[in-house]
């Protein structure tokens, strides 16, 4: 007389369809994809709401040390505190 069991057959079918290493791999891939999506969303938000870079030139007075900005089309600018003409700072 043969034994016909119903419970173990279902577990065997699940085990053959999705082994443990495939489950772990799928879990890690889904987790990394979720973290990557959150990182991209965060970068996109920072770029969208962050301050936009200015095209103004930055000047530092050689006489009084005052740091100020002026329009991008100006190569030399007069210091608003002491009046000395200064060159733009090159980074």
C-alpha positions as CSV (number, residue, x, y, z in Angstrom):
1,X,0.0,0.0,0.0
2,X,1.5,3.3,-1.0
3,X,1.3,6.4,1.1
4,X,-0.1,9.5,-0.6
5,X,0.8,12.6,1.4
6,X,-0.4,16.1,0.4
7,X,1.6,18.4,2.6
8,X,5.2,17.5,1.6
9,X,4.5,17.6,-2.1
10,X,3.6,21.3,-2.0
11,X,6.9,22.1,-0.1
12,X,8.9,20.2,-2.7
13,X,7.2,22.1,-5.5
14,X,8.0,25.5,-3.8
15,X,11.6,24.4,-3.2
16,X,12.2,23.4,-6.8
17,X,10.6,26.5,-8.1
18,X,12.6,29.0,-5.9
19,X,15.7,27.7,-4.1
20,X,17.0,29.6,-1.0
21,X,19.9,31.2,-2.9
22,X,17.6,32.7,-5.5
23,X,15.3,34.1,-2.7
24,X,18.3,35.7,-1.0
25,X,19.5,37.1,-4.3
26,X,16.1,38.5,-5.2
27,X,15.7,40.1,-1.8
28,X,19.1,41.8,-2.1
29,X,18.4,43.0,-5.6
30,X,15.1,44.5,-4.6
31,X,16.6,46.1,-1.5
32,X,19.4,47.7,-3.5
33,X,17.0,48.9,-6.2
34,X,14.9,50.6,-3.5
35,X,17.9,52.3,-1.9
36,X,19.1,53.4,-5.4
37,X,15.7,54.9,-6.2
38,X,15.6,56.8,-2.9
39,X,19.1,58.1,-3.5
40,X,18.2,59.3,-7.0
41,X,15.1,61.0,-5.7
42,X,17.1,62.7,-2.9
43,X,19.6,64.1,-5.4
44,X,16.8,65.2,-7.7
45,X,15.1,67.1,-4.9
46,X,18.4,68.8,-3.8
47,X,19.1,69.9,-7.3
48,X,15.5,71.2,-7.7
49,X,15.2,73.1,-4.5
50,X,18.8,74.0,-3.9
51,X,20.4,77.3,-4.6
52,X,21.4,77.9,-8.2
53,X,25.0,78.8,-8.8
54,X,25.7,82.5,-9.6
55,X,27.6,83.7,-12.6
56,X,28.9,86.7,-10.7
57,X,32.7,87.2,-10.2
58,X,34.0,87.2,-6.7
59,X,36.5,89.9,-5.7
60,X,38.7,90.4,-2.6
61,X,40.1,93.8,-1.9
62,X,43.9,93.7,-1.5
63,X,43.8,96.9,0.7
64,X,41.0,96.2,3.2
65,X,40.3,92.5,2.7
66,X,36.6,93.0,1.9
67,X,35.0,90.2,-0.2
68,X,32.3,91.2,-2.6
69,X,30.7,90.1,-5.9
70,X,30.1,91.9,-9.2
71,X,28.5,91.2,-12.6
72,X,30.0,88.5,-14.7
73,X,31.0,90.9,-17.5
74,X,33.3,92.9,-15.2
75,X,37.0,91.9,-15.0
76,X,38.0,94.6,-12.5
77,X,35.7,96.1,-9.9
78,X,36.0,98.9,-7.4
79,X,35.8,97.9,-3.7
80,X,32.6,99.3,-2.1
81,X,34.4,100.0,1.2
82,X,37.7,101.6,0.3
83,X,37.4,102.3,-3.5
84,X,40.4,100.3,-4.6
85,X,40.1,98.6,-8.0
86,X,40.6,94.8,-7.7
87,X,40.9,91.8,-10.0
88,X,38.5,88.8,-9.8
89,X,39.5,85.8,-7.7
90,X,40.4,82.8,-9.8
91,X,39.6,79.4,-8.3
